[in-house]
Amino acid sequence: MGAPGNPDSMMGPLISARQLGNVEALVDEAVSSGMASVVTGGRRMMGVSALDGTDFSKGYFYEPTVLIGTDPASANMRKTQLWRKEAFGPVIVVIGFDTEDEAVELANDSEFGLGAGIWTQDLSQAFRVSEQIDAGITWVNTHHRNDPSSPWGGSKSSSGLGVENGVEAYQAYTTAKSTIISYASTEEALATDDWFRERPGTVRYG
């Protein structure tokens, strides 16, 4: 990544002008409200690339951006739309924490739960925290790796539908069905097959 304002960054463009506007609006709202400050980035990329002559003003380029909360507890930052929504752009919000419980609370403070990441040298902590993270997949000391036999799917209401990979994907695309066939004679069926007739000592749906 380049420094703020450096047109030589290797970051690619966003997908559309509309999405560029969405990212700009999320960052501007967090900063203008006084709830966040910019560590690096925070602007649309302009100028010409020294690498290949690309005119950034003709594309949907946004600087790689890091924001931090302005209050010590970062409680205000968590009220911004940027904290609550997926930016789908090169923007990250950094909030510190003092305890493991606080870290878990911050990680789960979202309506999204597709993926999460934990970076630690303490394996016990990795197991302990990953069990508490409400996400469909949690990476430890890596990111965006997945085995085809391991299910890939989100939790919570805003994390997509269904599951990919693993036997769980097969189950997600299929529906269980039961077919019940009686081979009793007519007389036996009339005598024993009425589930709705009350009989002493019997269970109707057993």
PyMOL commands that place a pseudoatom at each C-alpha (Angstrom):
pseudoatom trace, name=CA, resn=MET, resi=1, chain=A, elem=C, hetatm=0, pos=[0.000, 0.000, 0.000]
pseudoatom trace, name=CA, resn=GLY, resi=2, chain=A, elem=C, hetatm=0, pos=[1.115, 3.546, -0.625]
pseudoatom trace, name=CA, resn=ALA, resi=3, chain=A, elem=C, hetatm=0, pos=[1.171, 6.383, 1.852]
pseudoatom trace, name=CA, resn=PRO, resi=4, chain=A, elem=C, hetatm=0, pos=[-1.829, 8.777, 2.101]
pseudoatom trace, name=CA, resn=GLY, resi=5, chain=A, elem=C, hetatm=0, pos=[-2.231, 10.526, -1.201]
pseudoatom trace, name=CA, resn=ASN, resi=6, chain=A, elem=C, hetatm=0, pos=[0.408, 8.398, -2.870]
pseudoatom trace, name=CA, resn=PRO, resi=7, chain=A, elem=C, hetatm=0, pos=[-0.918, 7.442, -6.349]
pseudoatom trace, name=CA, resn=ASP, resi=8, chain=A, elem=C, hetatm=0, pos=[1.425, 4.443, -6.558]
pseudoatom trace, name=CA, resn=SER, resi=9, chain=A, elem=C, hetatm=0, pos=[-0.699, 2.176, -4.361]
pseudoatom trace, name=CA, resn=MET, resi=10, chain=A, elem=C, hetatm=0, pos=[-1.423, -1.269, -5.801]
pseudoatom trace, name=CA, resn=MET, resi=11, chain=A, elem=C, hetatm=0, pos=[-5.040, -1.248, -4.571]
pseudoatom trace, name=CA, resn=GLY, resi=12, chain=A, elem=C, hetatm=0, pos=[-7.529, -1.979, -7.358]
pseudoatom trace, name=CA, resn=PRO, resi=13, chain=A, elem=C, hetatm=0, pos=[-10.748, -0.048, -8.033]
pseudoatom trace, name=CA, resn=LEU, resi=14, chain=A, elem=C, hetatm=0, pos=[-14.168, -0.513, -6.495]
pseudoatom trace, name=CA, resn=ILE, resi=15, chain=A, elem=C, hetatm=0, pos=[-16.837, -2.082, -8.671]
pseudoatom trace, name=CA, resn=SER, resi=16, chain=A, elem=C, hetatm=0, pos=[-18.887, 1.025, -9.486]
pseudoatom trace, name=CA, resn=ALA, resi=17, chain=A, elem=C, hetatm=0, pos=[-19.337, 4.754, -8.929]
pseudoatom trace, name=CA, resn=ARG, resi=18, chain=A, elem=C, hetatm=0, pos=[-22.238, 3.963, -6.632]
pseudoatom trace, name=CA, resn=GLN, resi=19, chain=A, elem=C, hetatm=0, pos=[-20.091, 1.751, -4.431]
pseudoatom trace, name=CA, resn=LEU, resi=20, chain=A, elem=C, hetatm=0, pos=[-17.343, 4.345, -4.352]
pseudoatom trace, name=CA, resn=GLY, resi=21, chain=A, elem=C, hetatm=0, pos=[-19.931, 6.835, -3.142]
pseudoatom trace, name=CA, resn=ASN, resi=22, chain=A, elem=C, hetatm=0, pos=[-21.096, 4.408, -0.458]
pseudoatom trace, name=CA, resn=VAL, resi=23, chain=A, elem=C, hetatm=0, pos=[-17.570, 4.006, 0.898]
pseudoatom trace, name=CA, resn=GLU, resi=24, chain=A, elem=C, hetatm=0, pos=[-16.945, 7.749, 0.836]
pseudoatom trace, name=CA, resn=ALA, resi=25, chain=A, elem=C, hetatm=0, pos=[-20.216, 8.383, 2.686]
pseudoatom trace, name=CA, resn=LEU, resi=26, chain=A, elem=C, hetatm=0, pos=[-19.464, 5.826, 5.413]
pseudoatom trace, name=CA, resn=VAL, resi=27, chain=A, elem=C, hetatm=0, pos=[-15.970, 7.207, 6.063]
pseudoatom trace, name=CA, resn=ASP, resi=28, chain=A, elem=C, hetatm=0, pos=[-17.071, 10.847, 5.872]
pseudoatom trace, name=CA, resn=GLU, resi=29, chain=A, elem=C, hetatm=0, pos=[-19.925, 10.232, 8.327]
pseudoatom trace, name=CA, resn=ALA, resi=30, chain=A, elem=C, hetatm=0, pos=[-17.632, 8.602, 10.877]
pseudoatom trace, name=CA, resn=VAL, resi=31, chain=A, elem=C, hetatm=0, pos=[-15.004, 11.354, 10.603]
pseudoatom trace, name=CA, resn=SER, resi=32, chain=A, elem=C, hetatm=0, pos=[-17.291, 14.408, 10.341]
pseudoatom trace, name=CA, resn=SER, resi=33, chain=A, elem=C, hetatm=0, pos=[-19.275, 13.260, 13.384]
pseudoatom trace, name=CA, resn=GLY, resi=34, chain=A, elem=C, hetatm=0, pos=[-16.088, 13.363, 15.426]
pseudoatom trace, name=CA, resn=MET, resi=35, chain=A, elem=C, hetatm=0, pos=[-16.387, 9.679, 16.313]
pseudoatom trace, name=CA, resn=ALA, resi=36, chain=A, elem=C, hetatm=0, pos=[-13.388, 8.527, 14.279]
pseudoatom trace, name=CA, resn=SER, resi=37, chain=A, elem=C, hetatm=0, pos=[-10.090, 9.850, 13.025]
pseudoatom trace, name=CA, resn=VAL, resi=38, chain=A, elem=C, hetatm=0, pos=[-8.103, 8.816, 9.971]
pseudoatom trace, name=CA, resn=VAL, resi=39, chain=A, elem=C, hetatm=0, pos=[-4.758, 7.099, 10.503]
pseudoatom trace, name=CA, resn=THR, resi=40, chain=A, elem=C, hetatm=0, pos=[-4.116, 6.709, 6.796]
pseudoatom trace, name=CA, resn=GLY, resi=41, chain=A, elem=C, hetatm=0, pos=[-6.139, 7.089, 3.603]
pseudoatom trace, name=CA, resn=GLY, resi=42, chain=A, elem=C, hetatm=0, pos=[-9.677, 8.381, 3.801]
pseudoatom trace, name=CA, resn=ARG, resi=43, chain=A, elem=C, hetatm=0, pos=[-10.001, 9.875, 0.313]
pseudoatom trace, name=CA, resn=ARG, resi=44, chain=A, elem=C, hetatm=0, pos=[-10.745, 9.013, -3.280]
pseudoatom trace, name=CA, resn=MET, resi=45, chain=A, elem=C, hetatm=0, pos=[-7.531, 8.421, -5.215]
pseudoatom trace, name=CA, resn=MET, resi=46, chain=A, elem=C, hetatm=0, pos=[-6.644, 11.056, -7.784]
pseudoatom trace, name=CA, resn=GLY, resi=47, chain=A, elem=C, hetatm=0, pos=[-3.638, 11.768, -9.968]
pseudoatom trace, name=CA, resn=VAL, resi=48, chain=A, elem=C, hetatm=0, pos=[-1.757, 9.447, -12.296]
pseudoatom trace, name=CA, resn=SER, resi=49, chain=A, elem=C, hetatm=0, pos=[-0.049, 6.198, -11.358]
pseudoatom trace, name=CA, resn=ALA, resi=50, chain=A, elem=C, hetatm=0, pos=[3.711, 6.195, -11.761]
pseudoatom trace, name=CA, resn=LEU, resi=51, chain=A, elem=C, hetatm=0, pos=[3.520, 2.440, -12.288]
pseudoatom trace, name=CA, resn=ASP, resi=52, chain=A, elem=C, hetatm=0, pos=[1.399, 2.247, -15.414]
pseudoatom trace, name=CA, resn=GLY, resi=53, chain=A, elem=C, hetatm=0, pos=[0.020, 5.725, -16.095]
pseudoatom trace, name=CA, resn=THR, resi=54, chain=A, elem=C, hetatm=0, pos=[-3.504, 4.938, -14.859]
pseudoatom trace, name=CA, resn=ASP, resi=55, chain=A, elem=C, hetatm=0, pos=[-5.572, 8.089, -14.349]
pseudoatom trace, name=CA, resn=PHE, resi=56, chain=A, elem=C, hetatm=0, pos=[-7.191, 7.395, -10.987]
pseudoatom trace, name=CA, resn=SER, resi=57, chain=A, elem=C, hetatm=0, pos=[-9.746, 10.187, -11.488]
pseudoatom trace, name=CA, resn=LYS, resi=58, chain=A, elem=C, hetatm=0, pos=[-11.320, 8.161, -14.304]
pseudoatom trace, name=CA, resn=GLY, resi=59, chain=A, elem=C, hetatm=0, pos=[-11.826, 5.092, -12.119]
pseudoatom trace, name=CA, resn=TYR, resi=60, chain=A, elem=C, hetatm=0, pos=[-13.377, 4.159, -8.815]
pseudoatom trace, name=CA, resn=PHE, resi=61, chain=A, elem=C, hetatm=0, pos=[-10.205, 4.112, -6.733]
pseudoatom trace, name=CA, resn=TYR, resi=62, chain=A, elem=C, hetatm=0, pos=[-10.236, 4.721, -2.970]
pseudoatom trace, name=CA, resn=GLU, resi=63, chain=A, elem=C, hetatm=0, pos=[-7.178, 4.931, -0.759]
pseudoatom trace, name=CA, resn=PRO, resi=64, chain=A, elem=C, hetatm=0, pos=[-6.538, 2.017, 1.635]
pseudoatom trace, name=CA, resn=THR, resi=65, chain=A, elem=C, hetatm=0, pos=[-7.955, 3.489, 4.849]
pseudoatom trace, name=CA, resn=VAL, resi=66, chain=A, elem=C, hetatm=0, pos=[-7.510, 2.857, 8.561]
pseudoatom trace, name=CA, resn=LEU, resi=67, chain=A, elem=C, hetatm=0, pos=[-9.754, 4.588, 11.113]
pseudoatom trace, name=CA, resn=ILE, resi=68, chain=A, elem=C, hetatm=0, pos=[-9.635, 4.619, 14.907]
pseudoatom trace, name=CA, resn=GLY, resi=69, chain=A, elem=C, hetatm=0, pos=[-12.216, 5.731, 17.449]
pseudoatom trace, name=CA, resn=THR, resi=70, chain=A, elem=C, hetatm=0, pos=[-11.642, 9.150, 19.017]
pseudoatom trace, name=CA, resn=ASP, resi=71, chain=A, elem=C, hetatm=0, pos=[-12.840, 8.288, 22.534]
pseudoatom trace, name=CA, resn=PRO, resi=72, chain=A, elem=C, hetatm=0, pos=[-10.779, 5.983, 24.801]
pseudoatom trace, name=CA, resn=ALA, resi=73, chain=A, elem=C, hetatm=0, pos=[-13.466, 3.296, 25.031]
pseudoatom trace, name=CA, resn=SER, resi=74, chain=A, elem=C, hetatm=0, pos=[-14.374, 3.674, 21.316]
pseudoatom trace, name=CA, resn=ALA, resi=75, chain=A, elem=C, hetatm=0, pos=[-18.033, 3.523, 22.315]
pseudoatom trace, name=CA, resn=ASN, resi=76, chain=A, elem=C, hetatm=0, pos=[-18.922, 6.337, 19.913]
pseudoatom trace, name=CA, resn=MET, resi=77, chain=A, elem=C, hetatm=0, pos=[-17.203, 4.598, 17.000]
pseudoatom trace, name=CA, resn=ARG, resi=78, chain=A, elem=C, hetatm=0, pos=[-19.538, 1.649, 17.492]
pseudoatom trace, name=CA, resn=LYS, resi=79, chain=A, elem=C, hetatm=0, pos=[-22.505, 3.963, 16.850]
pseudoatom trace, name=CA, resn=THR, resi=80, chain=A, elem=C, hetatm=0, pos=[-21.381, 4.850, 13.336]
pseudoatom trace, name=CA, resn=GLN, resi=81, chain=A, elem=C, hetatm=0, pos=[-22.754, 3.266, 10.180]
pseudoatom trace, name=CA, resn=LEU, resi=82, chain=A, elem=C, hetatm=0, pos=[-19.228, 2.237, 9.222]
pseudoatom trace, name=CA, resn=TRP, resi=83, chain=A, elem=C, hetatm=0, pos=[-19.024, -0.008, 12.293]
pseudoatom trace, name=CA, resn=ARG, resi=84, chain=A, elem=C, hetatm=0, pos=[-22.477, -1.468, 11.683]
pseudoatom trace, name=CA, resn=LYS, resi=85, chain=A, elem=C, hetatm=0, pos=[-22.300, -2.060, 7.936]
pseudoatom trace, name=CA, resn=GLU, resi=86, chain=A, elem=C, hetatm=0, pos=[-20.011, -3.842, 5.511]
pseudoatom trace, name=CA, resn=ALA, resi=87, chain=A, elem=C, hetatm=0, pos=[-18.112, -1.161, 3.610]
pseudoatom trace, name=CA, resn=PHE, resi=88, chain=A, elem=C, hetatm=0, pos=[-17.108, -3.440, 0.700]
pseudoatom trace, name=CA, resn=GLY, resi=89, chain=A, elem=C, hetatm=0, pos=[-14.090, -1.227, 0.212]
pseudoatom trace, name=CA, resn=PRO, resi=90, chain=A, elem=C, hetatm=0, pos=[-10.488, -0.890, 1.431]
pseudoatom trace, name=CA, resn=VAL, resi=91, chain=A, elem=C, hetatm=0, pos=[-11.505, 0.459, 4.848]
pseudoatom trace, name=CA, resn=ILE, resi=92, chain=A, elem=C, hetatm=0, pos=[-10.797, -0.977, 8.280]
pseudoatom trace, name=CA, resn=VAL, resi=93, chain=A, elem=C, hetatm=0, pos=[-11.803, 0.243, 11.732]
pseudoatom trace, name=CA, resn=VAL, resi=94, chain=A, elem=C, hetatm=0, pos=[-9.392, -0.418, 14.609]
pseudoatom trace, name=CA, resn=ILE, resi=95, chain=A, elem=C, hetatm=0, pos=[-10.678, -0.515, 18.190]
pseudoatom trace, name=CA, resn=GLY, resi=96, chain=A, elem=C, hetatm=0, pos=[-8.584, -1.577, 21.140]
pseudoatom trace, name=CA, resn=PHE, resi=97, chain=A, elem=C, hetatm=0, pos=[-9.688, -3.724, 24.063]
pseudoatom trace, name=CA, resn=ASP, resi=98, chain=A, elem=C, hetatm=0, pos=[-8.385, -4.561, 27.535]
pseudoatom trace, name=CA, resn=THR, resi=99, chain=A, elem=C, hetatm=0, pos=[-9.935, -7.951, 28.259]
pseudoatom trace, name=CA, resn=GLU, resi=100, chain=A, elem=C, hetatm=0, pos=[-10.795, -11.103, 26.365]
pseudoatom trace, name=CA, resn=ASP, resi=101, chain=A, elem=C, hetatm=0, pos=[-14.492, -10.666, 27.185]
pseudoatom trace, name=CA, resn=GLU, resi=102, chain=A, elem=C, hetatm=0, pos=[-14.412, -7.177, 25.719]
pseudoatom trace, name=CA, resn=ALA, resi=103, chain=A, elem=C, hetatm=0, pos=[-12.785, -8.503, 22.544]
pseudoatom trace, name=CA, resn=VAL, resi=104, chain=A, elem=C, hetatm=0, pos=[-15.540, -11.108, 22.140]
pseudoatom trace, name=CA, resn=GLU, resi=105, chain=A, elem=C, hetatm=0, pos=[-18.207, -8.460, 22.694]
pseudoatom trace, name=CA, resn=LEU, resi=106, chain=A, elem=C, hetatm=0, pos=[-16.672, -6.239, 20.016]
pseudoatom trace, name=CA, resn=ALA, resi=107, chain=A, elem=C, hetatm=0, pos=[-16.399, -9.135, 17.559]
pseudoatom trace, name=CA, resn=ASN, resi=108, chain=A, elem=C, hetatm=0, pos=[-20.045, -10.087, 18.026]
pseudoatom trace, name=CA, resn=ASP, resi=109, chain=A, elem=C, hetatm=0, pos=[-21.361, -6.512, 17.904]
pseudoatom trace, name=CA, resn=SER, resi=110, chain=A, elem=C, hetatm=0, pos=[-22.633, -6.843, 14.352]
pseudoatom trace, name=CA, resn=GLU, resi=111, chain=A, elem=C, hetatm=0, pos=[-25.567, -8.241, 12.421]
pseudoatom trace, name=CA, resn=PHE, resi=112, chain=A, elem=C, hetatm=0, pos=[-23.054, -9.969, 10.151]
pseudoatom trace, name=CA, resn=GLY, resi=113, chain=A, elem=C, hetatm=0, pos=[-21.443, -13.291, 10.969]
pseudoatom trace, name=CA, resn=LEU, resi=114, chain=A, elem=C, hetatm=0, pos=[-19.848, -14.817, 7.885]
pseudoatom trace, name=CA, resn=GLY, resi=115, chain=A, elem=C, hetatm=0, pos=[-16.186, -14.882, 8.894]
pseudoatom trace, name=CA, resn=ALA, resi=116, chain=A, elem=C, hetatm=0, pos=[-13.990, -13.785, 11.792]
pseudoatom trace, name=CA, resn=GLY, resi=117, chain=A, elem=C, hetatm=0, pos=[-10.276, -13.839, 12.528]
pseudoatom trace, name=CA, resn=ILE, resi=118, chain=A, elem=C, hetatm=0, pos=[-8.258, -14.373, 15.689]
pseudoatom trace, name=CA, resn=TRP, resi=119, chain=A, elem=C, hetatm=0, pos=[-4.536, -13.677, 15.936]
pseudoatom trace, name=CA, resn=THR, resi=120, chain=A, elem=C, hetatm=0, pos=[-2.854, -15.082, 19.032]
pseudoatom trace, name=CA, resn=GLN, resi=121, chain=A, elem=C, hetatm=0, pos=[0.125, -17.136, 20.180]
pseudoatom trace, name=CA, resn=ASP, resi=122, chain=A, elem=C, hetatm=0, pos=[-1.987, -18.725, 22.929]
pseudoatom trace, name=CA, resn=LEU, resi=123, chain=A, elem=C, hetatm=0, pos=[-3.615, -21.890, 21.565]
pseudoatom trace, name=CA, resn=SER, resi=124, chain=A, elem=C, hetatm=0, pos=[-5.894, -22.220, 24.596]
pseudoatom trace, name=CA, resn=GLN, resi=125, chain=A, elem=C, hetatm=0, pos=[-7.112, -18.705, 23.999]
pseudoatom trace, name=CA, resn=ALA, resi=126, chain=A, elem=C, hetatm=0, pos=[-7.709, -19.478, 20.325]
pseudoatom trace, name=CA, resn=PHE, resi=127, chain=A, elem=C, hetatm=0, pos=[-10.012, -22.383, 21.191]
pseudoatom trace, name=CA, resn=ARG, resi=128, chain=A, elem=C, hetatm=0, pos=[-11.732, -20.464, 23.980]
pseudoatom trace, name=CA, resn=VAL, resi=129, chain=A, elem=C, hetatm=0, pos=[-12.431, -17.327, 21.971]
pseudoatom trace, name=CA, resn=SER, resi=130, chain=A, elem=C, hetatm=0, pos=[-13.351, -19.078, 18.711]
pseudoatom trace, name=CA, resn=GLU, resi=131, chain=A, elem=C, hetatm=0, pos=[-16.131, -20.945, 20.531]
pseudoatom trace, name=CA, resn=GLN, resi=132, chain=A, elem=C, hetatm=0, pos=[-17.629, -17.609, 21.574]
pseudoatom trace, name=CA, resn=ILE, resi=133, chain=A, elem=C, hetatm=0, pos=[-17.414, -15.862, 18.194]
pseudoatom trace, name=CA, resn=ASP, resi=134, chain=A, elem=C, hetatm=0, pos=[-20.768, -15.927, 16.402]
pseudoatom trace, name=CA, resn=ALA, resi=135, chain=A, elem=C, hetatm=0, pos=[-19.527, -16.504, 12.847]
pseudoatom trace, name=CA, resn=GLY, resi=136, chain=A, elem=C, hetatm=0, pos=[-19.888, -19.280, 10.312]
pseudoatom trace, name=CA, resn=ILE, resi=137, chain=A, elem=C, hetatm=0, pos=[-16.108, -19.656, 10.017]
pseudoatom trace, name=CA, resn=THR, resi=138, chain=A, elem=C, hetatm=0, pos=[-13.339, -18.416, 12.299]
pseudoatom trace, name=CA, resn=TRP, resi=139, chain=A, elem=C, hetatm=0, pos=[-9.719, -18.285, 11.185]
pseudoatom trace, name=CA, resn=VAL, resi=140, chain=A, elem=C, hetatm=0, pos=[-6.852, -18.440, 13.682]
pseudoatom trace, name=CA, resn=ASN, resi=141, chain=A, elem=C, hetatm=0, pos=[-3.533, -16.874, 12.641]
pseudoatom trace, name=CA, resn=THR, resi=142, chain=A, elem=C, hetatm=0, pos=[-4.556, -17.000, 8.977]
pseudoatom trace, name=CA, resn=HIS, resi=143, chain=A, elem=C, hetatm=0, pos=[-7.312, -15.635, 6.771]
pseudoatom trace, name=CA, resn=HIS, resi=144, chain=A, elem=C, hetatm=0, pos=[-9.599, -16.782, 3.983]
pseudoatom trace, name=CA, resn=ARG, resi=145, chain=A, elem=C, hetatm=0, pos=[-8.323, -20.356, 3.857]
pseudoatom trace, name=CA, resn=ASN, resi=146, chain=A, elem=C, hetatm=0, pos=[-10.789, -23.220, 3.782]
pseudoatom trace, name=CA, resn=ASP, resi=147, chain=A, elem=C, hetatm=0, pos=[-10.773, -26.943, 3.135]
pseudoatom trace, name=CA, resn=PRO, resi=148, chain=A, elem=C, hetatm=0, pos=[-13.400, -28.165, 0.622]
pseudoatom trace, name=CA, resn=SER, resi=149, chain=A, elem=C, hetatm=0, pos=[-14.668, -30.629, 3.226]
pseudoatom trace, name=CA, resn=SER, resi=150, chain=A, elem=C, hetatm=0, pos=[-15.248, -27.824, 5.719]
pseudoatom trace, name=CA, resn=PRO, resi=151, chain=A, elem=C, hetatm=0, pos=[-18.597, -26.011, 5.497]
pseudoatom trace, name=CA, resn=TRP, resi=152, chain=A, elem=C, hetatm=0, pos=[-18.593, -22.352, 4.479]
pseudoatom trace, name=CA, resn=GLY, resi=153, chain=A, elem=C, hetatm=0, pos=[-21.633, -20.408, 5.584]
pseudoatom trace, name=CA, resn=GLY, resi=154, chain=A, elem=C, hetatm=0, pos=[-22.637, -17.502, 7.787]
pseudoatom trace, name=CA, resn=SER, resi=155, chain=A, elem=C, hetatm=0, pos=[-24.585, -17.036, 10.942]
pseudoatom trace, name=CA, resn=LYS, resi=156, chain=A, elem=C, hetatm=0, pos=[-26.988, -14.206, 11.834]
pseudoatom trace, name=CA, resn=SER, resi=157, chain=A, elem=C, hetatm=0, pos=[-29.616, -12.711, 9.549]
pseudoatom trace, name=CA, resn=SER, resi=158, chain=A, elem=C, hetatm=0, pos=[-27.392, -10.643, 7.249]
pseudoatom trace, name=CA, resn=SER, resi=159, chain=A, elem=C, hetatm=0, pos=[-24.733, -13.199, 6.352]
pseudoatom trace, name=CA, resn=GLY, resi=160, chain=A, elem=C, hetatm=0, pos=[-26.167, -14.785, 3.244]
pseudoatom trace, name=CA, resn=LEU, resi=161, chain=A, elem=C, hetatm=0, pos=[-28.170, -17.942, 2.705]
pseudoatom trace, name=CA, resn=GLY, resi=162, chain=A, elem=C, hetatm=0, pos=[-27.175, -21.578, 2.668]
pseudoatom trace, name=CA, resn=VAL, resi=163, chain=A, elem=C, hetatm=0, pos=[-23.888, -23.387, 3.080]
pseudoatom trace, name=CA, resn=GLU, resi=164, chain=A, elem=C, hetatm=0, pos=[-21.126, -24.242, 0.613]
pseudoatom trace, name=CA, resn=ASN, resi=165, chain=A, elem=C, hetatm=0, pos=[-18.679, -27.164, 0.867]
pseudoatom trace, name=CA, resn=GLY, resi=166, chain=A, elem=C, hetatm=0, pos=[-18.827, -30.251, 3.042]
pseudoatom trace, name=CA, resn=VAL, resi=167, chain=A, elem=C, hetatm=0, pos=[-21.750, -32.571, 3.683]
pseudoatom trace, name=CA, resn=GLU, resi=168, chain=A, elem=C, hetatm=0, pos=[-23.599, -29.546, 5.080]
pseudoatom trace, name=CA, resn=ALA, resi=169, chain=A, elem=C, hetatm=0, pos=[-23.799, -28.101, 1.551]
pseudoatom trace, name=CA, resn=TYR, resi=170, chain=A, elem=C, hetatm=0, pos=[-25.396, -31.332, 0.285]
pseudoatom trace, name=CA, resn=GLN, resi=171, chain=A, elem=C, hetatm=0, pos=[-27.894, -31.186, 3.114]
pseudoatom trace, name=CA, resn=ALA, resi=172, chain=A, elem=C, hetatm=0, pos=[-28.642, -27.527, 2.379]
pseudoatom trace, name=CA, resn=TYR, resi=173, chain=A, elem=C, hetatm=0, pos=[-29.583, -28.379, -1.217]
pseudoatom trace, name=CA, resn=THR, resi=174, chain=A, elem=C, hetatm=0, pos=[-31.707, -31.414, -0.352]
pseudoatom trace, name=CA, resn=THR, resi=175, chain=A, elem=C, hetatm=0, pos=[-34.896, -32.063, 1.583]
pseudoatom trace, name=CA, resn=ALA, resi=176, chain=A, elem=C, hetatm=0, pos=[-35.613, -35.116, 3.705]
pseudoatom trace, name=CA, resn=LYS, resi=177, chain=A, elem=C, hetatm=0, pos=[-38.780, -36.990, 2.747]
pseudoatom trace, name=CA, resn=SER, resi=178, chain=A, elem=C, hetatm=0, pos=[-40.548, -40.000, 4.272]
pseudoatom trace, name=CA, resn=THR, resi=179, chain=A, elem=C, hetatm=0, pos=[-42.700, -42.497, 2.364]
pseudoatom trace, name=CA, resn=ILE, resi=180, chain=A, elem=C, hetatm=0, pos=[-44.892, -44.737, 4.548]
pseudoatom trace, name=CA, resn=ILE, resi=181, chain=A, elem=C, hetatm=0, pos=[-46.339, -47.897, 2.955]
pseudoatom trace, name=CA, resn=SER, resi=182, chain=A, elem=C, hetatm=0, pos=[-48.789, -50.202, 4.692]
pseudoatom trace, name=CA, resn=TYR, resi=183, chain=A, elem=C, hetatm=0, pos=[-48.939, -53.811, 3.453]
pseudoatom trace, name=CA, resn=ALA, resi=184, chain=A, elem=C, hetatm=0, pos=[-51.647, -54.874, 5.905]
pseudoatom trace, name=CA, resn=SER, resi=185, chain=A, elem=C, hetatm=0, pos=[-54.861, -56.478, 4.678]
pseudoatom trace, name=CA, resn=THR, resi=186, chain=A, elem=C, hetatm=0, pos=[-58.010, -54.390, 4.488]
pseudoatom trace, name=CA, resn=GLU, resi=187, chain=A, elem=C, hetatm=0, pos=[-59.416, -56.057, 7.608]
pseudoatom trace, name=CA, resn=GLU, resi=188, chain=A, elem=C, hetatm=0, pos=[-56.189, -55.540, 9.599]
pseudoatom trace, name=CA, resn=ALA, resi=189, chain=A, elem=C, hetatm=0, pos=[-55.902, -51.956, 8.454]
pseudoatom trace, name=CA, resn=LEU, resi=190, chain=A, elem=C, hetatm=0, pos=[-59.470, -51.158, 9.502]
pseudoatom trace, name=CA, resn=ALA, resi=191, chain=A, elem=C, hetatm=0, pos=[-58.829, -52.706, 12.894]
pseudoatom trace, name=CA, resn=THR, resi=192, chain=A, elem=C, hetatm=0, pos=[-55.426, -51.222, 13.722]
pseudoatom trace, name=CA, resn=ASP, resi=193, chain=A, elem=C, hetatm=0, pos=[-54.526, -48.391, 11.358]
pseudoatom trace, name=CA, resn=ASP, resi=194, chain=A, elem=C, hetatm=0, pos=[-56.780, -45.600, 12.650]
pseudoatom trace, name=CA, resn=TRP, resi=195, chain=A, elem=C, hetatm=0, pos=[-54.325, -43.266, 14.370]
pseudoatom trace, name=CA, resn=PHE, resi=196, chain=A, elem=C, hetatm=0, pos=[-57.083, -40.943, 15.452]
pseudoatom trace, name=CA, resn=ARG, resi=197, chain=A, elem=C, hetatm=0, pos=[-59.076, -43.514, 17.401]
pseudoatom trace, name=CA, resn=GLU, resi=198, chain=A, elem=C, hetatm=0, pos=[-58.426, -43.309, 21.118]
pseudoatom trace, name=CA, resn=ARG, resi=199, chain=A, elem=C, hetatm=0, pos=[-57.302, -46.552, 22.669]
pseudoatom trace, name=CA, resn=PRO, resi=200, chain=A, elem=C, hetatm=0, pos=[-56.455, -47.086, 26.319]
pseudoatom trace, name=CA, resn=GLY, resi=201, chain=A, elem=C, hetatm=0, pos=[-52.716, -47.325, 26.869]
pseudoatom trace, name=CA, resn=THR, resi=202, chain=A, elem=C, hetatm=0, pos=[-51.672, -46.356, 23.334]
pseudoatom trace, name=CA, resn=VAL, resi=203, chain=A, elem=C, hetatm=0, pos=[-49.622, -43.440, 22.011]
pseudoatom trace, name=CA, resn=ARG, resi=204, chain=A, elem=C, hetatm=0, pos=[-51.046, -41.839, 18.883]
pseudoatom trace, name=CA, resn=TYR, resi=205, chain=A, elem=C, hetatm=0, pos=[-47.777, -40.628, 17.351]
pseudoatom trace, name=CA, resn=GLY, resi=206, chain=A, elem=C, hetatm=0, pos=[-45.287, -43.121, 18.679]
for i in range(1, 206): cmd.bond("trace and resi %d" % i, "trace and resi %d" % (i + 1))
show_as sticks, trace
zoom trace
